[in-house]
């Protein structure tokens, strides 16, 4: 066992005098009794997830390869009509010009409008815009994730991210070529990187502890709603230009960003941790007014004077773009928690982003196959809410990742559709995707409870980026799995099942109050270990 200097959470502490009132206790006193209007404000934040989902899955329709048909025109004079074109051809690119055409107008997809498939670019050029989006997502997650914990705060970070994503989406509609299109998708992904994270963290910090799981799940539900809205919108605009899709989704998102700027308060927790007491009082006064406390004065918040926040310890007064990441790196327990959660998130991300690519290939109806994927996300949000309310976090994640892994591995041994078991295989794939969605939701809510306010946004953002990194790997596995399914479903199952076990090294957080500083989290963990006894401490190891 490490010594007390390197492992502060495992050190036995003698009885100490009563410590000053924590930020969590003070905040709960003022906003614990969450009113209907306060809850409505938190739910308003959840709509950010719907706009995020639309931008994430938009290329499924705008970048899709259209179907085509033979025109019945011979390639050369005197030839029989249709002799130069065969509907059974794998690709129309090798057919003589004029013997085939797209089923719909060329402007319905970037692939047909810019001749990406038959213009010599190949699959690499076709996938460039989607790859650029995820590359921007990873870049934004690394560069922006700490700003919400240090300089900008949750509210400004959310509004800035939404505005960046939305403006880039509108400009995408005017792209003259695939290179500009890919560049704008990179910018859109860069902005999208912090939308869901900032919305989730801010909404949970604006309500009392009894409503945190509810407002978190509301974001997941609305993500599913945003995903499900795309097939309906795409089907309605199936004869229109792909550019119309970006306009119809990006303009409402931009208006929503402006609305949030004027209607939503900054997190009082973050303001107090940063030492901005007067702004925190003003935010709490606005929240109190939502709950009917119109007569609240500054003196009513005198309890905040007792909050134990030391400015200048690298939390409240820390400067630098990566100050919060430095706080995690300097504390072994925090780094170990983040590493374990990111490892498990990577495994879940491989399945979460990979299975929709495989399931979508089983149906010739693009709109229907995407609707199936979106529909699987909605009940998974409800399941995650039930699990968070009744079961431990660790056991829930392990059970879900194991179930997802087993169902994915089952797809390797179940014969394909030609053997008459296509329906059973599809059911196993959807069950695996359903379990991975629920595991992802629980892991995000678990991450909120594992890290204090001073680094929470950074930690949750990095956990989400680990899942995105899994999504970068998934398409390659899907391509390999077209010939041998164990390269896709087999690797999917092993990744999510094995990597999900890393959460067993994390502490349980059910019914624990949120900590606000690193020192407060260390004291809370030490108190739990002290109550558990020396034997339990030996079993827990170093990761607490």
LINHUHU-V27892 format. One record per backbone hydrogen bond with DSSP energy under -0.5 kcal/mol. CO is the residue of the C=O (numbers start at 1). NH is the residue of the N-H. E is the energy in kcal/mol with one decimal. If there is no record, write none. Layout:
BEGIN
co=CO nh=NH e=E
co=CO nh=NH e=E
END
This chain:
BEGIN
co=3 nh=6 e=-0.6
co=3 nh=7 e=-2.1
co=7 nh=10 e=-1.6
co=8 nh=11 e=-0.9
co=21 nh=308 e=-1.3
co=22 nh=26 e=-2.0
co=23 nh=27 e=-3.0
co=24 nh=28 e=-2.5
co=25 nh=29 e=-1.5
co=26 nh=30 e=-1.2
co=27 nh=31 e=-3.0
co=28 nh=32 e=-1.8
co=31 nh=208 e=-0.5
co=32 nh=34 e=-1.9
co=35 nh=39 e=-2.5
co=36 nh=40 e=-2.1
co=37 nh=41 e=-1.7
co=38 nh=42 e=-1.8
co=39 nh=43 e=-2.3
co=40 nh=44 e=-2.0
co=41 nh=45 e=-1.3
co=42 nh=46 e=-0.9
co=43 nh=47 e=-0.7
co=44 nh=47 e=-1.0
co=45 nh=48 e=-1.7
co=46 nh=49 e=-1.6
co=46 nh=50 e=-0.5
co=47 nh=50 e=-0.5
co=47 nh=51 e=-1.4
co=48 nh=52 e=-1.9
co=49 nh=53 e=-2.5
co=50 nh=54 e=-1.7
co=51 nh=55 e=-1.5
co=52 nh=56 e=-2.1
co=53 nh=57 e=-2.3
co=54 nh=58 e=-0.8
co=57 nh=60 e=-1.3
co=58 nh=61 e=-1.9
co=58 nh=62 e=-2.1
co=59 nh=63 e=-1.7
co=61 nh=64 e=-0.9
co=62 nh=110 e=-2.5
co=64 nh=66 e=-0.7
co=67 nh=103 e=-2.7
co=69 nh=101 e=-2.1
co=76 nh=79 e=-1.8
co=80 nh=83 e=-2.2
co=82 nh=85 e=-1.2
co=86 nh=89 e=-2.1
co=91 nh=94 e=-0.6
co=92 nh=95 e=-1.5
co=96 nh=99 e=-1.7
co=99 nh=71 e=-2.2
co=99 nh=72 e=-0.6
co=101 nh=69 e=-2.4
co=105 nh=108 e=-1.9
co=106 nh=109 e=-1.1
co=107 nh=242 e=-2.4
co=109 nh=113 e=-2.4
co=110 nh=114 e=-2.0
co=111 nh=116 e=-1.7
co=111 nh=117 e=-0.6
co=115 nh=119 e=-0.9
co=116 nh=121 e=-0.6
co=116 nh=122 e=-0.8
co=121 nh=125 e=-0.7
co=122 nh=125 e=-0.6
co=122 nh=126 e=-1.7
co=123 nh=127 e=-2.3
co=124 nh=128 e=-0.6
co=127 nh=131 e=-2.6
co=128 nh=132 e=-2.6
co=129 nh=133 e=-1.9
co=130 nh=134 e=-1.8
co=131 nh=135 e=-2.2
co=132 nh=136 e=-2.6
co=133 nh=137 e=-1.9
co=134 nh=138 e=-2.3
co=135 nh=139 e=-2.3
co=136 nh=140 e=-2.8
co=137 nh=141 e=-2.3
co=138 nh=142 e=-1.6
co=139 nh=143 e=-2.3
co=140 nh=144 e=-2.9
co=140 nh=145 e=-0.6
co=141 nh=145 e=-0.7
co=144 nh=147 e=-1.1
co=144 nh=148 e=-0.8
co=146 nh=149 e=-1.0
co=146 nh=150 e=-1.2
co=147 nh=152 e=-1.6
co=147 nh=153 e=-1.3
co=152 nh=156 e=-0.6
co=153 nh=157 e=-1.5
co=154 nh=158 e=-2.2
co=155 nh=159 e=-2.4
co=156 nh=160 e=-2.6
co=157 nh=161 e=-2.4
co=158 nh=162 e=-2.6
co=159 nh=163 e=-2.6
co=160 nh=164 e=-2.4
co=161 nh=165 e=-2.6
co=162 nh=166 e=-2.6
co=163 nh=167 e=-2.8
co=164 nh=168 e=-2.2
co=165 nh=169 e=-1.5
co=166 nh=170 e=-2.3
co=167 nh=171 e=-2.5
co=168 nh=172 e=-1.7
co=169 nh=173 e=-0.8
co=170 nh=173 e=-0.9
co=171 nh=174 e=-1.8
co=172 nh=175 e=-1.8
co=177 nh=181 e=-2.1
co=178 nh=182 e=-2.6
co=179 nh=183 e=-1.9
co=180 nh=184 e=-2.4
co=181 nh=185 e=-1.9
co=182 nh=186 e=-1.8
co=183 nh=187 e=-1.8
co=184 nh=188 e=-2.4
co=185 nh=189 e=-2.5
co=186 nh=190 e=-2.2
co=187 nh=191 e=-2.2
co=188 nh=192 e=-2.5
co=189 nh=193 e=-1.2
co=191 nh=194 e=-1.2
co=192 nh=195 e=-1.3
co=192 nh=196 e=-0.6
co=194 nh=198 e=-2.0
co=195 nh=199 e=-2.2
co=196 nh=200 e=-2.3
co=197 nh=201 e=-2.6
co=198 nh=202 e=-2.4
co=199 nh=203 e=-2.1
co=200 nh=204 e=-1.9
co=201 nh=205 e=-1.4
co=202 nh=206 e=-0.7
co=203 nh=206 e=-0.6
co=208 nh=211 e=-1.8
co=209 nh=212 e=-0.7
co=211 nh=215 e=-2.4
co=212 nh=216 e=-1.9
co=213 nh=217 e=-2.4
co=214 nh=218 e=-1.9
co=215 nh=219 e=-1.1
co=216 nh=219 e=-0.5
co=216 nh=220 e=-1.3
co=217 nh=221 e=-2.7
co=218 nh=222 e=-2.3
co=219 nh=223 e=-1.8
co=220 nh=224 e=-1.9
co=221 nh=225 e=-2.1
co=222 nh=226 e=-2.6
co=223 nh=227 e=-2.2
co=224 nh=228 e=-2.8
co=225 nh=229 e=-1.7
co=226 nh=230 e=-0.7
co=227 nh=230 e=-0.8
co=227 nh=231 e=-0.6
co=228 nh=232 e=-0.9
co=229 nh=233 e=-2.5
co=230 nh=234 e=-3.4
co=231 nh=235 e=-2.3
co=232 nh=236 e=-2.0
co=233 nh=237 e=-2.0
co=235 nh=238 e=-1.1
co=237 nh=240 e=-1.4
co=241 nh=244 e=-1.2
co=241 nh=245 e=-0.6
co=242 nh=245 e=-0.6
co=242 nh=246 e=-1.0
co=243 nh=247 e=-1.7
co=244 nh=248 e=-2.5
co=245 nh=249 e=-1.3
co=246 nh=250 e=-2.4
co=247 nh=251 e=-1.9
co=249 nh=253 e=-0.9
co=250 nh=254 e=-2.1
co=251 nh=255 e=-2.2
co=252 nh=256 e=-2.2
co=253 nh=257 e=-1.8
co=254 nh=258 e=-1.7
co=255 nh=259 e=-2.1
co=256 nh=260 e=-2.3
co=257 nh=261 e=-1.7
co=258 nh=262 e=-1.1
co=259 nh=262 e=-0.5
co=259 nh=263 e=-1.6
co=260 nh=264 e=-2.1
co=267 nh=271 e=-2.0
co=268 nh=272 e=-2.2
co=269 nh=273 e=-2.4
co=270 nh=274 e=-2.0
co=271 nh=276 e=-3.0
co=272 nh=275 e=-1.5
co=275 nh=277 e=-1.1
co=276 nh=280 e=-1.8
co=277 nh=281 e=-2.5
co=278 nh=282 e=-2.0
co=279 nh=283 e=-2.2
co=280 nh=284 e=-2.5
co=281 nh=285 e=-2.4
co=282 nh=286 e=-2.0
co=283 nh=287 e=-2.0
co=284 nh=288 e=-2.9
co=285 nh=289 e=-2.1
co=286 nh=290 e=-1.3
co=287 nh=291 e=-1.1
co=288 nh=293 e=-3.2
co=289 nh=292 e=-1.2
co=290 nh=37 e=-0.5
co=292 nh=294 e=-1.5
co=293 nh=296 e=-1.1
co=297 nh=300 e=-1.1
co=298 nh=301 e=-1.7
co=299 nh=302 e=-1.4
co=301 nh=304 e=-1.7
co=302 nh=305 e=-1.6
co=303 nh=306 e=-1.5
co=304 nh=307 e=-1.4
co=307 nh=309 e=-1.5
co=309 nh=311 e=-0.8
co=310 nh=313 e=-1.1
co=310 nh=316 e=-0.6
co=320 nh=323 e=-1.4
co=322 nh=326 e=-1.9
co=323 nh=327 e=-1.7
co=324 nh=328 e=-1.7
co=325 nh=329 e=-2.4
co=326 nh=330 e=-2.2
co=327 nh=331 e=-0.8
co=328 nh=331 e=-0.7
co=328 nh=335 e=-0.6
co=330 nh=332 e=-0.6
co=331 nh=335 e=-2.3
co=332 nh=336 e=-2.5
co=333 nh=337 e=-2.1
co=334 nh=338 e=-2.4
co=335 nh=339 e=-2.7
co=336 nh=340 e=-2.4
co=337 nh=341 e=-2.5
co=338 nh=342 e=-2.6
co=339 nh=343 e=-2.0
co=340 nh=344 e=-2.0
co=341 nh=345 e=-2.3
co=342 nh=346 e=-2.2
co=343 nh=347 e=-1.6
co=344 nh=348 e=-2.0
co=345 nh=349 e=-2.6
co=346 nh=350 e=-1.8
co=347 nh=351 e=-1.1
co=348 nh=352 e=-3.0
co=349 nh=353 e=-2.5
co=350 nh=354 e=-1.2
co=351 nh=355 e=-2.5
co=354 nh=357 e=-0.6
co=354 nh=358 e=-1.2
co=355 nh=359 e=-3.3
co=356 nh=360 e=-2.1
co=357 nh=361 e=-0.6
co=358 nh=361 e=-0.5
co=359 nh=362 e=-1.7
co=360 nh=363 e=-0.9
co=364 nh=366 e=-0.9
co=365 nh=369 e=-2.4
co=366 nh=370 e=-2.1
co=367 nh=371 e=-1.8
co=368 nh=372 e=-2.0
co=369 nh=373 e=-1.7
co=370 nh=374 e=-2.5
co=371 nh=375 e=-2.5
co=372 nh=376 e=-1.5
co=373 nh=377 e=-0.8
co=374 nh=377 e=-0.8
co=374 nh=378 e=-1.0
co=375 nh=379 e=-0.9
co=376 nh=380 e=-0.8
co=377 nh=381 e=-1.4
co=378 nh=381 e=-0.6
co=378 nh=382 e=-1.2
co=379 nh=383 e=-2.4
co=380 nh=384 e=-2.3
co=381 nh=385 e=-1.7
co=382 nh=386 e=-2.0
co=383 nh=387 e=-2.6
co=384 nh=388 e=-2.3
co=385 nh=389 e=-1.3
co=386 nh=390 e=-1.4
co=387 nh=391 e=-2.7
co=392 nh=396 e=-1.5
co=393 nh=397 e=-2.3
co=394 nh=398 e=-2.5
co=395 nh=399 e=-2.4
co=396 nh=400 e=-2.3
co=397 nh=401 e=-2.7
co=398 nh=402 e=-2.2
co=399 nh=403 e=-2.2
co=400 nh=404 e=-2.5
co=401 nh=405 e=-2.3
co=402 nh=406 e=-2.5
co=403 nh=407 e=-2.3
co=404 nh=408 e=-2.0
co=405 nh=409 e=-2.4
co=406 nh=410 e=-1.9
co=407 nh=411 e=-0.9
co=408 nh=411 e=-0.6
co=409 nh=412 e=-1.2
co=409 nh=413 e=-0.9
co=410 nh=414 e=-1.9
co=416 nh=419 e=-1.6
co=416 nh=421 e=-1.0
co=417 nh=420 e=-1.7
co=421 nh=425 e=-2.2
co=422 nh=426 e=-2.4
co=423 nh=427 e=-2.1
co=424 nh=428 e=-2.0
co=425 nh=429 e=-2.3
co=426 nh=430 e=-2.6
co=427 nh=431 e=-2.2
co=428 nh=432 e=-2.1
co=429 nh=433 e=-2.3
co=430 nh=434 e=-2.7
co=431 nh=435 e=-2.3
co=432 nh=436 e=-2.1
co=433 nh=437 e=-2.3
co=434 nh=438 e=-2.1
co=435 nh=439 e=-2.4
co=436 nh=440 e=-2.3
co=437 nh=441 e=-2.1
co=438 nh=442 e=-2.4
co=439 nh=443 e=-2.4
co=440 nh=444 e=-1.8
co=441 nh=445 e=-1.9
co=442 nh=446 e=-2.6
co=443 nh=447 e=-2.2
co=444 nh=448 e=-1.5
co=445 nh=449 e=-1.1
co=446 nh=450 e=-1.4
co=447 nh=451 e=-1.2
co=452 nh=455 e=-1.5
co=452 nh=456 e=-1.2
co=455 nh=459 e=-2.5
co=456 nh=460 e=-2.8
co=457 nh=461 e=-2.1
co=458 nh=462 e=-2.1
co=459 nh=463 e=-2.0
co=460 nh=464 e=-2.1
co=461 nh=465 e=-2.0
co=462 nh=466 e=-1.8
co=463 nh=467 e=-1.2
co=464 nh=468 e=-1.8
co=465 nh=469 e=-2.2
co=466 nh=470 e=-1.5
co=467 nh=471 e=-1.5
co=468 nh=472 e=-1.3
co=469 nh=473 e=-1.3
co=470 nh=474 e=-1.8
co=471 nh=475 e=-0.8
co=473 nh=476 e=-0.7
co=473 nh=477 e=-1.4
co=474 nh=478 e=-2.4
co=475 nh=479 e=-2.2
co=476 nh=480 e=-2.0
co=477 nh=481 e=-2.1
co=478 nh=482 e=-0.5
co=479 nh=482 e=-0.8
co=480 nh=483 e=-1.0
co=480 nh=484 e=-1.2
co=484 nh=487 e=-1.8
co=485 nh=488 e=-1.0
co=485 nh=489 e=-1.4
co=485 nh=490 e=-1.2
co=486 nh=491 e=-1.0
co=488 nh=492 e=-2.8
co=489 nh=493 e=-2.5
co=490 nh=494 e=-2.1
co=491 nh=495 e=-2.7
co=492 nh=496 e=-2.4
co=493 nh=497 e=-2.1
co=494 nh=498 e=-2.4
co=495 nh=499 e=-2.0
co=496 nh=500 e=-1.2
co=498 nh=501 e=-1.2
co=499 nh=502 e=-1.5
co=500 nh=503 e=-1.3
co=501 nh=504 e=-1.7
co=502 nh=505 e=-1.5
co=503 nh=506 e=-1.8
co=509 nh=512 e=-2.1
co=515 nh=453 e=-1.3
co=516 nh=454 e=-1.5
co=517 nh=521 e=-1.9
co=518 nh=522 e=-2.0
co=519 nh=523 e=-2.3
co=520 nh=524 e=-2.2
co=521 nh=525 e=-2.3
co=522 nh=526 e=-2.3
co=523 nh=527 e=-2.1
co=524 nh=528 e=-1.8
co=525 nh=529 e=-2.2
co=526 nh=530 e=-2.3
co=527 nh=531 e=-1.9
co=528 nh=532 e=-1.9
co=529 nh=533 e=-1.5
co=533 nh=537 e=-1.7
co=534 nh=538 e=-1.7
co=535 nh=539 e=-1.2
co=536 nh=540 e=-1.7
co=537 nh=541 e=-0.9
co=542 nh=544 e=-0.9
END
